[in-house]
Amino acid sequence: VSFVASDLVVFGSAILGIMAVVMAVIFRRVRWVVIPLATCGVTVTIMLGLLGALDWRMTVISSNFVAVLLIITLSIVIHLVVRYRELHAASPDGKLHDRVLQSMGLMAVPCFYTSITTIVAFMSLVVSGIQPVIDFGWMMTVGVCVGLLMSFIVVPCLMLVWPEGRP
């Protein structure tokens, strides 16, 4: 149990730190570091709460769940952020609400299909016959669904409440 708990803290923190540094270098704006990290944090918090509520125990195999979920959620959020920035560059004088709505609309189908293919990959673990691997497959399947949902809720909300400025 202590090994699993330390894995959650160490790997989760390391992934968050690396993600923050990389996004700061790439996007060079606090907003584009905070919004993805907040979205990833909300996703992991909801999933850990759900796992706790369902009394779903972590194993050595599923302890990597947090790191993998952070990375998958981040990839979805980065797609949304990049699309928003492209739309902002094309029409900097446009309305914020319209730009955010258009970004989410344009990315809904691609992100949905990306998530579905990832879910299918993790669902393949369910037929492995090894209980910890099966549990990891189910955790990641639910986690990807939550990550997709949170990306399309948290990201646009934070974009709309963040003070306007350069993208």
N, C-alpha and C positions, 0 to 999 in steps of 0.2 A: 504494500500500500504506500509506504513512504517513497519507494522507487518511482511509482506511477505519479505520485503527487509532485515529486521533484522534477520529473520529466515535463509535466504540465507547466510548471513555473519556469523552468530553464528554457525549454524549447519555445514556449509561447512568448516569453519575454525577448528571447533572441530574435525570433521571427519579427515581432513588432518593431524592435530596434532597427533591424536591417531594412525592413519595409520603410520606416520613417526616413532613414538616411537616403535610400535610393530615390524615394519620391521627392525629397527635398532637392536632391541633385537634378532630377529630371524636370520637375515642375517649377521649382524655384519660387513657390508661393506657399505661405502657411496654410491657406485655405485648402490647397490640393494635397496637403499632408494630413490635415485634421479631418477633413470629410471622409477620406477612405479609411483612416484608422478608427474613426468613430463608428463607421458602418461595420467594420470588421469586429470591433469590440462589442457592439450590440449583438451581432450575429452569434459570436462565441458565448456571450453571457446568456442569451436566450437558450442556446443549445445546452449549455452546462446546467441551466435551471431546469430544462426539460428532462435531461438525463437524471438529475437529482430527484425530480418529482416522480419520475417513473422507476426510481431505484435501480437504474441501469448502471452496473458497476464497470469501472474502467479496468482494463487489463494492461499488461505490458504492450500488447499489440495496439490496442485502441488509445493508448496514451499519446500517440502521435496524431490523434484526431484533431486536437486544437491547432497544431501547426499546419496541417493539411487544409483544414477549413479556413484558416486565415488566408492562406495563399489562394485558394479557389475564390473566396469572396473578394479578395483584392483584385483578382483578374477581372471580375465582372465590373467592379467599381471603376477600375482604370478605363475600361471600355466606355463607360458612361461619361467620365471626366474628359477623356480625349475627344469624344464626339461633341460635348458641350463646348470645349475650347475651339474646336474647328468651326462650329457654328458662330461662336463669338467673334472669331477672326474674320469670318466672311461678312458678318453684319454686326459690327460693334455698337451701333446705335439702336439696335432692335430692343424690344421689350424683354426683360429678364424672364418673366413668366412664360412667354411664347418660346423663348430659346430653350428653357428647361423642359417644357412640354414636348417640343420637337425632338430634343435629344433623347428623351425617354421613349418617345414613339418610334424613332428610327432604330434604337438599339434593343427594343423589346424582343423582336423575333430572333436576331442573332444571339442575344444572351440566353434566350429560352432554349434554342437548339444547342448551344454550347453546354448549358446545364443538363439538358436531357442526355447528351452523349456521355457526360461525366457521371450522371446517375446510373446509366446503363453499365458503365465500367465498374462502379462500386457495387451494383446489384449482382454482378457476376461473382462477387465474393460470397454471396449468400448460399450458393450451391457448393461451397468448398467442403462442407462436412466437418469443419473445425470450428467449434463454438466461438472462440475469441475472434477469429477471422470473420465469421458470420456477423457477430455483433458489430465489428468495425464497419462492415459493408452497410449494415442498417443505419449505424450512426452517421456515416458519411452521406448516405442517400438522403436522410432527413436533413442533415446539415446543409447540403447543397440546395435543397428546396428552401430552407430558411434563409440561406445566404442570398439566393436570387430574390426572394420576397423582400428582405431587408434592404437590399441594394436599390430596389425600385421604390422603396418607401423613404428610407433615411436620406439617401443622396439627394433626391429632388427637394426634400424638405430643408435640408441644410443649405443647399444652393440658394433657395429662395429667402432664407432668413439671414444669410451671410451678407454683410454690407457689400454693395456693388463696388467694383474697382477693376483693375486689370485682371484678366483671367489667370 
